Amino acid sequence: MARLNVRAHWRDSVRPARFFVIDARSALPCLLFLVHIRWWTFWSFLAIAVFFALLERLGFTITVFARLSRSLLAGPRKLCRPWWREDKL
């Protein structure tokens, strides 16, 4: 039996999926553009692809970026009780 010449390693399973140079997470806008060819679908696909490329360039994943944006929106003050149940002075 011939031995397979496999260049992939199990550590390669964590790499993000790609379609040539485009991130695979932007496949849905690409499909939308290919089905409904208009300028606004092209520009939205391009914006989403650039957004994912920028996130990868900065070293973020979608989860990390969502947590970062949530913490920036929440602000520095973290309350243990909701604002509507705080004691008003």
Order of alpha helices (4+ residues) and beta strands (2+ residues): beta-beta-alpha-alpha-alpha
